[in-house]
Amino acid sequence: MRNFTCQCGNTVYFANTQCLSCNRPLGFISEMGVMASFNVSDNGDWVTPLSDKRYRPCVNYASNHICNWMVENTSDKSLCHSCELTKIIPDQSKELNAKRWYRMEHAKRRLLFTLISLGLPIWSQRPGKPQLQFQFLEDVEEDEYGQELTVKSTVITGHSNGMITLNLKEAEDSSRIMMRERMNERYRTLVGHFRHESGHFYWDWFIRDSEKLDEFRAIFGDERQDYTQSLQTYYKNGPVSDWQERYISAYASAHPWEDWAESWAHYLHIVDTLETADEYDVAVGHQQVNAPVNQHKGVDFDRLFDDWGRLTTVLNALNRSMGLDDAYPFLIPAAASEKLRYIHNLIQGE
């Protein structure tokens, strides 16, 4: 993730809404991929030296304090491009849901920033392809009198035909940690969910019914095997015995679609974290860590992968020094790195 600069020269960050130095309001302009500082004119227009256009804050910025993205003044829409993608929001009559909704939207916007930086389609339309959408749902059971009771059924986080569904409990640290322990996972984050589920969306967008299917199957396996049965087998028996030699995670061994989504998520972990390291001029062993999203095209995968290996070694060592879990608790076998290479080359070609 990049840092940005206010027109006063102060450093500002992706989640900020106000410069702490000059008090100017801040907002993200998605068309430009930048966080801008604004002057508010007498008629209420938000004006920035970064653009000749005039803006207003998204209604979820101005009224709900959930967002910090901007809308062009010429638009007849009240929501920014990010908030328009969310089709179902949490019930705001419930006390804690505003905080949960904010966390969901912040993680979603972080995903969108990386997708924008990589030049991937988000709001584009293509015949026969789904549109990216989100819904944030919560577990609810009602008795015959309409009163909420102990949860009986669970909202499943997942993707279907462009719609990414997130269980609202994933926005609660305690619930997410409990689920991580229950699922015997070493890593479970909100932004990780968004990155994983976006992988399913982009598989539909780039791979399904395309000339890329044969190459995909040669690398990830045949996705035509029964998906439901594969997941049932995984949850009953666990991962295949040699998963650590072939997959980036245990869950990736469940089915080729999950292998792709896990690999896609890890690729987004890599490029976002490398960009952050580059933003702070991080060097490991006197060698600068490069940000692949800054270059976008022509990035060498081997250099990217080498930078990632050196950086995560340091990140994990620093966490251990603080008594924390590893920041990146994964070892990437050669077979899994080739899957990352495939995704890298696919994105580079777009």
C-alpha positions in Angstrom: 0.0 0.0 0.0 1.3 3.4 -1.0 1.4 6.5 1.2 0.2 9.8 -0.2 1.0 13.5 0.2 -1.3 16.3 1.2 -1.0 19.6 -0.8 0.6 21.0 2.4 3.4 18.4 2.1 2.3 16.2 5.0 2.2 12.4 4.5 -1.3 11.0 4.6 -2.6 7.4 4.5 -5.2 5.4 2.6 -7.7 5.3 5.5 -7.4 9.0 6.5 -10.2 11.5 6.2 -8.3 14.6 7.3 -4.7 15.9 7.2 -3.4 16.2 10.7 -1.1 19.0 9.7 -3.4 21.5 7.8 -6.8 19.9 8.6 -7.8 19.7 4.9 -10.3 17.0 4.2 -9.0 13.9 2.3 -10.7 11.6 -0.1 -9.7 8.8 -2.5 -10.3 9.4 -6.3 -10.7 5.9 -7.7 -10.4 6.9 -11.3 -6.9 8.3 -10.6 -6.0 5.8 -7.9 -4.8 8.5 -5.5 -5.7 9.9 -2.1 -6.2 13.7 -2.5 -6.5 16.6 -0.2 -9.3 19.1 -0.9 -10.3 22.6 -0.5 -14.1 23.0 -0.1 -15.5 25.9 -2.1 -18.3 28.2 -1.0 -20.9 26.2 -3.0 -19.8 23.0 -1.3 -17.6 21.6 -4.2 -14.5 19.7 -3.2 -11.5 20.9 -5.3 -8.1 19.4 -5.5 -4.9 20.5 -7.4 -4.6 16.9 -8.6 -7.6 17.2 -10.9 -9.6 19.8 -12.9 -12.8 18.0 -11.9 -14.9 18.9 -8.9 -16.0 16.3 -6.3 -18.3 15.6 -3.4 -17.9 12.9 -0.7 -19.7 9.6 -1.1 -22.9 9.6 1.0 -21.3 6.8 3.2 -18.5 9.3 3.8 -20.6 12.3 4.5 -23.4 10.7 6.5 -22.3 7.3 7.7 -18.5 7.8 8.3 -17.9 4.4 6.7 -16.1 5.5 3.5 -13.5 8.0 2.4 -14.0 7.9 -1.4 -15.2 10.6 -3.7 -17.9 11.0 -6.3 -17.5 13.4 -9.3 -19.9 16.3 -9.1 -21.3 15.6 -12.5 -22.5 12.1 -11.4 -26.1 11.6 -10.4 -25.1 8.9 -8.0 -24.7 9.3 -4.3 -22.4 6.4 -3.7 -18.8 6.1 -4.7 -17.6 3.3 -7.0 -16.6 1.2 -4.0 -19.8 1.5 -2.1 -21.9 0.8 -5.2 -20.4 -2.7 -5.3 -21.9 -3.5 -1.9 -25.5 -4.7 -2.5 -26.4 -5.7 1.1 -25.0 -3.9 4.2 -25.4 -5.0 7.8 -28.5 -4.0 9.8 -27.6 -0.6 11.2 -30.2 -0.8 13.9 -27.9 -3.2 15.8 -25.4 -1.6 18.1 -22.1 -3.1 16.8 -22.9 -3.3 13.1 -21.6 0.1 12.2 -18.1 -0.9 13.4 -18.3 -4.2 11.6 -19.5 -2.6 8.4 -16.6 -0.1 8.5 -14.1 -3.0 8.9 -15.7 -4.8 6.0 -15.6 -1.8 3.7 -12.1 -0.9 4.7 -10.8 -4.3 3.8 -12.8 -4.3 0.6 -11.3 -0.9 -0.4 -7.8 -2.2 0.3 -8.6 -5.1 -2.1 -9.9 -2.7 -4.7 -6.8 -0.4 -4.4 -4.5 -3.4 -5.2 -6.8 -4.4 -8.1 -6.7 -0.9 -9.5 -3.0 -0.7 -9.1 -2.6 -4.0 -11.1 -4.9 -2.7 -13.8 -7.5 -5.5 -13.3 -11.1 -5.0 -14.3 -13.5 -4.2 -11.5 -16.4 -2.2 -12.9 -15.9 -3.4 -16.5 -18.6 -5.3 -18.3 -18.0 -8.3 -20.6 -20.7 -10.4 -22.3 -21.4 -13.6 -20.4 -19.2 -12.6 -17.5 -20.4 -11.7 -14.0 -20.2 -8.3 -12.4 -18.2 -8.0 -9.1 -20.5 -7.4 -6.1 -20.5 -7.8 -2.4 -22.9 -8.6 0.4 -22.3 -8.7 4.2 -24.6 -11.0 5.9 -25.1 -12.2 9.5 -26.3 -15.4 11.1 -29.9 -15.0 12.3 -32.6 -17.4 13.5 -36.1 -16.4 14.6 -38.6 -18.3 16.7 -42.4 -18.2 15.9 -42.7 -14.8 17.6 -40.0 -13.2 15.5 -37.4 -13.0 18.3 -33.8 -13.7 17.6 -32.4 -16.8 19.2 -29.2 -18.8 19.2 -27.9 -19.1 15.7 -29.0 -22.3 13.9 -27.7 -21.7 10.4 -24.5 -20.0 9.3 -23.8 -17.6 6.5 -21.1 -19.1 4.4 -18.4 -16.8 3.1 -18.0 -17.5 -0.6 -18.5 -16.5 -4.2 -21.2 -17.2 -6.7 -21.6 -15.6 -10.1 -19.8 -12.4 -9.2 -21.3 -12.0 -5.7 -18.9 -12.2 -2.9 -20.6 -13.0 0.4 -18.9 -12.3 3.7 -20.1 -13.5 7.1 -20.3 -10.4 9.3 -18.6 -12.3 12.2 -15.4 -12.2 10.2 -15.2 -8.5 11.1 -14.9 -9.5 14.8 -11.3 -10.4 15.8 -12.5 -12.8 18.5 -14.8 -14.7 16.2 -12.3 -14.9 13.4 -9.6 -16.2 15.8 -12.0 -18.8 17.2 -12.8 -19.9 13.6 -9.1 -20.0 12.8 -8.4 -22.4 15.7 -11.4 -24.5 14.8 -10.3 -24.8 11.2 -6.7 -25.5 12.2 -5.5 -22.5 10.2 -2.3 -20.5 10.8 -3.6 -17.4 9.0 -7.1 -15.9 8.8 -7.7 -12.2 8.1 -10.5 -10.1 6.8 -8.5 -8.7 3.8 -7.4 -12.3 3.2 -11.0 -13.3 2.8 -11.6 -10.6 0.2 -8.5 -11.5 -1.7 -9.4 -15.2 -1.7 -13.0 -14.7 -2.9 -11.9 -12.2 -5.5 -9.8 -15.1 -6.9 -13.0 -17.0 -7.7 -14.4 -14.0 -9.4 -11.3 -13.5 -11.6 -11.3 -17.3 -12.4 -14.7 -16.8 -13.9 -13.6 -13.6 -15.7 -10.3 -14.9 -17.2 -10.3 -18.7 -17.3 -13.9 -20.1 -17.5 -14.8 -21.1 -21.1 -11.6 -19.6 -22.4 -8.6 -20.8 -24.3 -6.7 -20.6 -21.0 -8.4 -23.7 -19.6 -5.9 -26.3 -20.8 -3.0 -24.5 -19.4 -4.9 -23.9 -16.1 -5.7 -27.6 -15.8 -2.1 -28.6 -16.5 -0.9 -26.4 -13.6 -3.8 -26.5 -11.1 -5.7 -29.7 -12.0 -9.1 -30.4 -13.6 -11.7 -28.2 -12.1 -14.5 -30.4 -13.5 -14.1 -32.8 -10.6 -17.1 -32.6 -8.2 -16.6 -29.4 -6.1 -19.1 -30.3 -3.3 -17.7 -33.8 -2.9 -14.1 -32.5 -2.9 -14.9 -30.1 -0.1 -16.7 -32.8 1.9 -13.8 -35.1 1.5 -11.4 -32.3 2.6 -13.4 -31.4 5.7 -13.8 -35.1 6.6 -10.3 -36.4 5.9 -8.1 -33.2 5.9 -5.6 -32.3 3.2 -3.8 -34.8 1.0 -0.7 -36.2 2.7 1.8 -34.4 0.4 0.1 -31.0 0.3 3.2 -29.2 1.7 5.1 -30.3 -1.4 2.5 -29.2 -3.9 0.2 -26.5 -2.5 0.5 -23.0 -0.9 -1.8 -24.0 1.9 -3.6 -27.1 3.1 -7.0 -25.7 1.9 -5.6 -25.3 -1.6 -5.5 -29.1 -1.9 -9.3 -29.4 -1.6 -10.1 -28.6 -5.2 -8.4 -26.8 -8.2 -10.7 -23.8 -7.8 -9.5 -23.4 -4.2 -5.9 -23.9 -5.2 -6.3 -21.1 -7.7 -8.1 -18.8 -5.2 -5.5 -19.5 -2.5 -2.7 -18.8 -4.9 -4.5 -15.6 -6.2 -4.9 -14.4 -2.6 -1.2 -15.0 -1.8 -0.2 -13.2 -5.0 -2.2 -10.1 -3.8 -0.6 -10.5 -0.3 2.8 -10.4 -2.0 2.3 -7.4 -4.2 0.6 -5.3 -1.6 3.2 -6.0 1.1 6.1 -5.5 -1.3 4.6 -2.1 -2.3 4.4 -1.1 1.4 8.0 -2.2 1.9 9.1 -0.2 -1.1 7.2 2.8 0.1 9.3 2.8 3.3 12.6 2.1 1.4 13.0 -1.3 3.0 16.2 -3.1 2.0 17.2 -6.6 3.1 20.8 -7.5 2.9 21.6 -4.1 1.3 19.3 -4.9 -1.5 16.2 -2.7 -2.1 12.8 -4.4 -2.1 10.9 -3.4 -5.2 7.2 -2.8 -5.6 5.8 -4.8 -8.5 2.6 -2.7 -8.8 4.6 0.5 -9.4 6.0 -1.0 -12.5 3.0 -3.1 -13.5 4.2 -4.4 -16.8 7.5 -6.1 -17.4 8.0 -7.2 -13.8 10.3 -10.2 -13.5 8.6 -12.9 -11.4 11.9 -14.4 -10.1 12.9 -11.0 -8.7 9.5 -10.5 -7.1 9.6 -14.0 -5.6 13.2 -13.5 -4.3 12.2 -10.1 -2.7 9.2 -11.8 -1.1 11.3 -14.6 0.4 13.9 -12.2 1.8 11.2 -9.8 3.2 9.1 -12.5 4.9 12.2 -14.0 6.6 12.7 -10.6 8.2 9.0 -10.0 9.0 8.7 -13.4 10.7 11.9 -12.8 12.7 10.7 -9.4 13.8 7.3 -10.9 14.9 9.1 -13.6 16.9 11.1 -11.0 18.6 7.9 -9.4 19.8 6.4 -12.7 20.9 3.9 -12.7 18.0 2.9 -15.3 15.5 4.7 -15.3 12.2 3.5 -12.6 9.9 3.6 -15.0 6.9 3.4 -18.6 8.3 3.8 -20.3 4.9 6.6 -22.1 3.0 6.1 -22.0 -0.7 7.1 -25.2 -2.5 8.3 -25.1 -6.1 5.0 -26.4 -7.5 3.1 -23.6 -5.7 5.6 -20.9 -6.9 4.9 -22.0 -10.5 1.2 -21.3 -9.8 2.1 -17.9 -8.5 4.1 -17.4 -11.7 1.1 -18.4 -13.8 -1.0 -15.8 -12.1 1.7 -13.2 -12.3 2.0 -13.7 -16.1 -1.7 -13.7 -16.5 -2.0 -10.3 -14.8 1.0 -8.9 -16.6 -0.6 -9.9 -19.9 -3.8 -8.0 -19.2 
